[in-house]
């Protein structure tokens, strides 16, 4: 005897015959299109598992019928990039740095290489983007001890500062106090005059004695007006940029027993192309000459 089909009074939909606390279960099967889509996805997944690496097998895995490996594909891409990069770096090494700066393709490669080299070798001392720190020059301003042209920066990186290399940039500020060249009073007078060059002299300070002492002992390197001298690595004293500190006590300490910074020579540690890339990257901070 056929089973009587019961329909829901509210929706008119057939029920399954199940009922819980007066709630009847409607007979609403999954649409056919959904079932077909699900079946296609299952078949596609099985095919994908057969063609590509999929199933782990202990210490190995099923490599797939196509033998495809994402690791191998990435290795090939990296090798191609290295090949292109190596060719560009060889051209950079063989090209004058000013011409590298004029070649858009080489300059792009150099700046990318310089950024990485700077982060690995220079950033711990000179700070992120050449922001500097006490005792280490800011590379993003326009105040340069030894010159800020591309060739100047390249030479400084190559041979360093007081590095011991035969071609290093070298200079030494006299120890005016430690060696008795000036007494404490005279050193204080020179400090007052140096502060006046950047507009920071104490109100009412007598600058004439310090100006005379500066002319006799300091102007030959720092310039008559404290404009500095790239040939000696003598800092400009007429701005408000200081390697160590710009207060009167710090200036007195520097005149009395000056600190002499050292930068390593990077020739022999970095190849020529990387040194040129570093010079271009530093110059691109915006403070280059």
The 8 nearest C-alpha neighbors of each residue, nearest first, counted from 0:
[[1, 2, 3, 4, 5, 16, 15, 6],
 [2, 0, 3, 4, 5, 16, 15, 13],
 [3, 1, 4, 0, 5, 16, 15, 14],
 [2, 4, 5, 1, 0, 6, 16, 13],
 [5, 3, 2, 6, 13, 14, 16, 15],
 [4, 6, 13, 14, 3, 7, 16, 15],
 [7, 5, 13, 12, 11, 14, 8, 4],
 [6, 8, 11, 12, 9, 10, 13, 14],
 [7, 9, 11, 10, 6, 12, 5, 13],
 [8, 10, 7, 11, 12, 6, 13, 23],
 [11, 9, 12, 7, 8, 6, 13, 25],
 [10, 12, 7, 6, 8, 9, 13, 14],
 [13, 11, 6, 10, 7, 14, 25, 26],
 [12, 14, 6, 26, 5, 25, 7, 11],
 [15, 13, 25, 26, 16, 6, 24, 5],
 [14, 16, 26, 17, 24, 25, 13, 23],
 [15, 17, 14, 18, 24, 5, 23, 25],
 [18, 16, 15, 24, 23, 19, 14, 22],
 [17, 19, 23, 22, 21, 24, 16, 20],
 [20, 18, 22, 21, 23, 17, 24, 16],
 [19, 21, 22, 18, 23, 17, 24, 16],
 [20, 22, 19, 18, 23, 17, 24, 16],
 [23, 21, 19, 18, 20, 24, 17, 25],
 [22, 24, 18, 17, 21, 25, 19, 14],
 [25, 23, 17, 14, 15, 18, 26, 22],
 [26, 24, 14, 27, 15, 13, 23, 12],
 [25, 27, 14, 15, 13, 28, 24, 12],
 [28, 26, 25, 29, 12, 13, 14, 30],
 [27, 29, 26, 30, 31, 25, 34, 33],
 [28, 30, 31, 27, 33, 34, 32, 26],
 [31, 29, 33, 32, 28, 34, 27, 35],
 [30, 32, 34, 33, 35, 29, 36, 28],
 [31, 33, 35, 34, 30, 36, 29, 37],
 [34, 32, 36, 31, 35, 30, 37, 29],
 [33, 35, 31, 37, 36, 32, 38, 30],
 [36, 34, 38, 32, 37, 33, 31, 39],
 [37, 35, 33, 39, 34, 38, 32, 40],
 [36, 38, 34, 40, 35, 39, 33, 41],
 [37, 39, 35, 41, 40, 36, 34, 42],
 [40, 38, 36, 42, 37, 41, 43, 35],
 [41, 39, 43, 37, 38, 42, 44, 36],
 [40, 42, 44, 38, 43, 39, 37, 45],
 [41, 43, 39, 45, 40, 44, 46, 38],
 [44, 42, 40, 46, 41, 45, 39, 47],
 [45, 43, 47, 41, 42, 46, 40, 48],
 [46, 44, 48, 42, 47, 43, 41, 49],
 [45, 47, 43, 49, 48, 44, 42, 50],
 [48, 46, 44, 50, 49, 45, 51, 43],
 [49, 47, 45, 53, 46, 51, 50, 44],
 [48, 50, 46, 47, 63, 51, 64, 45],
 [49, 51, 63, 64, 47, 65, 48, 46],
 [52, 50, 63, 48, 49, 47, 53, 67],
 [53, 51, 62, 63, 61, 54, 48, 60],
 [52, 54, 48, 61, 51, 55, 62, 60],
 [53, 55, 61, 60, 56, 52, 48, 62],
 [56, 54, 60, 57, 59, 61, 53, 58],
 [57, 55, 60, 59, 58, 54, 61, 53],
 [56, 58, 59, 55, 60, 54, 61, 53],
 [59, 57, 56, 60, 55, 61, 54, 62],
 [58, 60, 56, 57, 55, 61, 62, 54],
 [61, 59, 55, 56, 54, 62, 53, 58],
 [60, 62, 54, 52, 63, 53, 55, 56],
 [63, 61, 52, 66, 60, 51, 64, 53],
 [64, 62, 51, 50, 52, 49, 66, 65],
 [63, 65, 50, 66, 49, 51, 62, 67],
 [66, 64, 50, 67, 63, 51, 62, 49],
 [65, 67, 63, 64, 62, 68, 51, 52],
 [68, 66, 65, 51, 69, 63, 52, 62],
 [69, 67, 71, 70, 72, 66, 52, 62],
 [68, 70, 72, 71, 73, 67, 74, 52],
 [71, 69, 73, 68, 72, 74, 75, 67],
 [70, 72, 74, 68, 69, 73, 75, 67],
 [71, 73, 69, 75, 70, 74, 68, 76],
 [72, 74, 76, 70, 75, 71, 77, 69],
 [75, 73, 71, 77, 72, 76, 78, 70],
 [74, 76, 78, 72, 73, 77, 79, 71],
 [77, 75, 73, 79, 78, 74, 80, 72],
 [78, 76, 80, 74, 79, 75, 73, 81],
 [79, 77, 81, 75, 76, 80, 74, 82],
 [78, 80, 82, 76, 77, 81, 75, 83],
 [81, 79, 77, 83, 82, 78, 84, 76],
 [82, 80, 84, 78, 79, 83, 85, 77],
 [81, 83, 79, 85, 80, 84, 78, 86],
 [82, 84, 80, 86, 81, 85, 79, 87],
 [85, 83, 81, 87, 86, 82, 80, 88],
 [86, 84, 88, 82, 87, 83, 81, 89],
 [85, 87, 89, 83, 84, 88, 82, 90],
 [86, 88, 90, 84, 89, 85, 91, 83],
 [89, 87, 91, 85, 90, 86, 272, 84],
 [90, 88, 92, 86, 87, 91, 85, 93],
 [89, 91, 87, 93, 88, 92, 94, 86],
 [92, 90, 88, 94, 89, 93, 272, 87],
 [91, 93, 272, 89, 90, 271, 94, 88],
 [92, 94, 90, 91, 89, 95, 272, 88],
 [95, 93, 91, 92, 90, 96, 99, 98],
 [96, 94, 98, 97, 99, 93, 91, 92],
 [95, 97, 99, 98, 94, 100, 275, 149],
 [98, 96, 100, 99, 95, 101, 149, 150],
 [99, 97, 101, 100, 95, 96, 102, 94],
 [98, 100, 96, 102, 101, 97, 106, 105],
 [99, 101, 97, 98, 106, 102, 96, 103],
 [100, 102, 98, 99, 103, 97, 106, 105],
 [103, 101, 99, 105, 104, 100, 106, 98],
 [104, 102, 106, 105, 107, 101, 100, 99],
 [103, 105, 107, 106, 102, 108, 87, 99],
 [106, 104, 108, 107, 102, 103, 99, 109],
 [105, 107, 109, 103, 100, 108, 104, 99],
 [108, 106, 104, 110, 105, 109, 103, 111],
 [109, 107, 105, 111, 106, 110, 112, 104],
 [108, 110, 276, 106, 112, 111, 107, 113],
 [111, 109, 113, 280, 107, 112, 108, 276],
 [112, 110, 108, 114, 109, 113, 107, 115],
 [111, 113, 109, 115, 110, 114, 276, 108],
 [114, 112, 277, 276, 110, 116, 280, 115],
 [113, 115, 117, 111, 112, 116, 110, 118],
 [114, 116, 118, 112, 113, 117, 119, 111],
 [117, 115, 113, 119, 118, 114, 120, 112],
 [118, 116, 121, 114, 120, 119, 115, 122],
 [117, 119, 122, 115, 116, 120, 121, 114],
 [120, 118, 116, 117, 115, 121, 122, 123],
 [119, 121, 117, 118, 116, 122, 123, 124],
 [122, 120, 117, 123, 124, 125, 118, 119],
 [121, 123, 126, 118, 125, 124, 127, 117],
 [124, 122, 121, 126, 125, 120, 118, 127],
 [125, 123, 122, 126, 121, 135, 131, 132],
 [126, 124, 131, 122, 129, 135, 121, 123],
 [127, 125, 122, 131, 130, 129, 124, 123],
 [126, 128, 129, 122, 130, 125, 131, 118],
 [129, 127, 130, 126, 284, 139, 122, 138],
 [130, 128, 138, 126, 125, 127, 131, 139],
 [129, 131, 126, 137, 128, 127, 139, 125],
 [132, 130, 137, 125, 126, 136, 129, 135],
 [131, 133, 135, 134, 125, 126, 136, 130],
 [134, 132, 243, 135, 242, 131, 244, 136],
 [133, 135, 243, 242, 132, 136, 260, 131],
 [134, 136, 132, 133, 131, 125, 124, 242],
 [137, 135, 131, 242, 138, 134, 125, 132],
 [136, 138, 131, 130, 129, 139, 140, 125],
 [137, 139, 129, 140, 136, 130, 131, 286],
 [138, 140, 286, 284, 129, 137, 285, 130],
 [139, 141, 286, 142, 138, 137, 285, 287],
 [140, 142, 286, 287, 143, 139, 288, 147],
 [143, 141, 140, 144, 286, 235, 240, 147],
 [144, 142, 146, 145, 147, 141, 229, 234],
 [145, 143, 232, 234, 229, 146, 233, 142],
 [144, 146, 229, 232, 143, 230, 151, 147],
 [147, 145, 143, 151, 229, 144, 148, 152],
 [146, 148, 288, 287, 143, 151, 152, 149],
 [149, 147, 288, 151, 150, 146, 287, 152],
 [148, 150, 152, 151, 153, 278, 147, 282],
 [149, 151, 153, 148, 152, 154, 96, 97],
 [152, 150, 148, 154, 153, 146, 149, 147],
 [153, 151, 155, 149, 154, 278, 150, 147],
 [152, 154, 150, 278, 156, 151, 155, 157],
 [155, 153, 157, 151, 152, 156, 158, 150],
 [154, 156, 159, 152, 157, 153, 158, 151],
 [157, 155, 153, 159, 154, 158, 265, 152],
 [156, 158, 266, 154, 265, 155, 264, 159],
 [159, 157, 264, 167, 155, 156, 166, 154],
 [160, 158, 264, 263, 155, 262, 167, 156],
 [159, 161, 262, 168, 162, 261, 167, 169],
 [162, 160, 169, 261, 163, 167, 168, 159],
 [163, 161, 263, 160, 164, 159, 264, 262],
 [162, 164, 161, 165, 167, 264, 160, 166],
 [163, 165, 167, 166, 162, 158, 264, 159],
 [166, 164, 167, 163, 158, 162, 168, 161],
 [167, 165, 164, 158, 168, 163, 159, 169],
 [168, 166, 158, 164, 159, 160, 165, 161],
 [169, 167, 160, 161, 159, 166, 155, 158],
 [168, 170, 161, 160, 167, 171, 231, 232],
 [171, 169, 231, 232, 172, 168, 161, 233],
 [172, 170, 173, 259, 169, 231, 257, 174],
 [171, 173, 174, 257, 170, 259, 254, 258],
 [174, 172, 175, 171, 257, 256, 254, 178],
 [175, 173, 256, 177, 176, 255, 178, 257],
 [174, 176, 180, 255, 181, 173, 178, 254],
 [175, 177, 255, 179, 178, 181, 174, 180],
 [176, 178, 174, 179, 256, 255, 175, 180],
 [179, 177, 176, 174, 180, 175, 181, 173],
 [180, 178, 176, 181, 177, 175, 182, 174],
 [179, 181, 175, 178, 176, 182, 174, 177],
 [182, 180, 175, 179, 176, 185, 186, 183],
 [181, 183, 185, 184, 186, 176, 179, 180],
 [182, 184, 186, 185, 187, 181, 176, 255],
 [185, 183, 187, 186, 182, 188, 181, 189],
 [184, 186, 188, 182, 187, 183, 181, 189],
 [187, 185, 183, 189, 188, 184, 190, 182],
 [188, 186, 190, 184, 185, 189, 183, 191],
 [187, 189, 209, 185, 191, 186, 190, 184],
 [188, 190, 209, 186, 192, 191, 187, 213],
 [191, 189, 187, 193, 188, 192, 251, 250],
 [192, 190, 188, 194, 189, 193, 200, 187],
 [191, 193, 195, 189, 209, 194, 190, 206],
 [194, 192, 190, 196, 195, 191, 189, 236],
 [195, 193, 200, 199, 191, 192, 196, 197],
 [194, 196, 200, 198, 192, 199, 197, 193],
 [195, 197, 237, 193, 194, 198, 236, 192],
 [198, 196, 237, 238, 195, 199, 194, 239],
 [197, 199, 195, 196, 200, 194, 237, 238],
 [200, 198, 194, 195, 197, 201, 196, 191],
 [201, 199, 195, 194, 191, 198, 202, 204],
 [200, 202, 204, 203, 199, 191, 195, 194],
 [203, 201, 204, 200, 199, 205, 195, 191],
 [202, 204, 201, 205, 200, 206, 191, 195],
 [203, 205, 202, 201, 206, 200, 191, 192],
 [206, 204, 207, 203, 208, 209, 188, 191],
 [207, 205, 209, 192, 208, 204, 210, 191],
 [206, 208, 210, 209, 205, 211, 192, 188],
 [209, 207, 211, 210, 206, 212, 188, 205],
 [208, 210, 189, 188, 212, 192, 206, 211],
 [211, 209, 213, 207, 208, 212, 192, 206],
 [212, 210, 214, 208, 213, 209, 207, 215],
 [211, 213, 209, 215, 214, 210, 216, 208],
 [212, 214, 217, 210, 216, 211, 215, 209],
 [213, 215, 218, 211, 212, 216, 217, 210],
 [216, 214, 212, 213, 217, 211, 218, 219],
 [215, 217, 213, 214, 212, 218, 219, 211],
 [218, 216, 213, 219, 220, 221, 214, 215],
 [217, 219, 222, 223, 221, 214, 220, 213],
 [218, 220, 217, 222, 221, 216, 223, 214],
 [221, 219, 218, 222, 217, 233, 228, 231],
 [220, 222, 227, 218, 225, 233, 228, 217],
 [223, 221, 218, 225, 226, 224, 227, 220],
 [222, 224, 218, 225, 214, 221, 226, 219],
 [225, 223, 222, 226, 237, 196, 218, 221],
 [226, 224, 236, 222, 221, 237, 227, 235],
 [225, 227, 235, 222, 224, 237, 221, 236],
 [228, 226, 235, 221, 234, 233, 225, 222],
 [227, 229, 233, 230, 231, 221, 232, 220],
 [228, 230, 145, 232, 231, 146, 144, 233],
 [231, 229, 228, 232, 145, 233, 146, 144],
 [232, 230, 233, 229, 228, 170, 220, 145],
 [231, 233, 144, 229, 145, 230, 228, 234],
 [232, 234, 228, 231, 227, 221, 220, 144],
 [235, 233, 227, 144, 236, 232, 221, 228],
 [234, 236, 227, 226, 225, 237, 221, 238],
 [237, 235, 225, 238, 234, 226, 196, 227],
 [236, 238, 197, 196, 225, 235, 226, 239],
 [239, 237, 197, 236, 240, 235, 196, 241],
 [238, 240, 197, 241, 237, 245, 236, 198],
 [241, 239, 238, 242, 142, 245, 236, 235],
 [242, 240, 244, 243, 245, 239, 236, 238],
 [241, 243, 134, 136, 133, 244, 135, 240],
 [242, 244, 133, 134, 241, 245, 249, 135],
 [245, 243, 241, 249, 246, 242, 250, 133],
 [244, 246, 241, 249, 250, 247, 243, 239],
 [247, 245, 249, 248, 244, 250, 194, 251],
 [246, 248, 250, 249, 251, 190, 245, 191],
 [247, 249, 251, 250, 246, 252, 245, 190],
 [250, 248, 252, 251, 246, 247, 244, 253],
 [249, 251, 253, 247, 252, 248, 190, 254],
 [250, 252, 248, 254, 249, 253, 190, 255],
 [253, 251, 249, 255, 250, 254, 256, 248],
 [252, 254, 257, 250, 251, 256, 255, 249],
 [255, 253, 251, 252, 257, 256, 175, 250],
 [254, 256, 176, 252, 175, 253, 174, 177],
 [255, 257, 174, 253, 177, 254, 252, 176],
 [258, 256, 253, 254, 174, 255, 259, 172],
 [257, 259, 260, 253, 256, 172, 134, 252],
 [258, 260, 257, 261, 171, 172, 161, 170],
 [261, 259, 258, 262, 134, 160, 161, 135],
 [262, 260, 161, 160, 162, 263, 259, 159],
 [261, 263, 160, 159, 162, 264, 161, 260],
 [264, 262, 159, 162, 265, 261, 160, 158],
 [263, 265, 159, 158, 157, 266, 162, 156],
 [266, 264, 157, 268, 269, 156, 267, 263],
 [265, 267, 157, 268, 264, 269, 158, 270],
 [266, 268, 269, 265, 270, 264, 157, 271],
 [269, 267, 265, 266, 270, 264, 157, 274],
 [268, 270, 267, 265, 266, 273, 274, 271],
 [271, 269, 273, 272, 274, 267, 268, 266],
 [270, 272, 274, 273, 92, 275, 269, 266],
 [271, 273, 92, 275, 91, 274, 270, 88],
 [272, 274, 276, 275, 270, 271, 277, 269],
 [275, 273, 277, 271, 276, 272, 278, 270],
 [276, 274, 278, 272, 277, 273, 153, 271],
 [277, 275, 109, 113, 273, 279, 274, 278],
 [276, 278, 113, 280, 274, 275, 279, 281],
 [277, 279, 275, 153, 281, 276, 280, 152],
 [280, 278, 282, 276, 277, 281, 283, 275],
 [279, 281, 277, 283, 110, 113, 282, 278],
 [282, 280, 278, 283, 284, 279, 277, 138],
 [281, 283, 287, 279, 280, 284, 278, 285],
 [282, 284, 280, 285, 281, 279, 287, 286],
 [285, 283, 139, 281, 282, 286, 128, 280],
 [284, 286, 283, 287, 139, 282, 140, 141],
 [287, 285, 141, 140, 139, 284, 288, 282],
 [288, 286, 147, 282, 285, 148, 141, 283],
 [287, 147, 148, 286, 141, 146, 149, 282]]
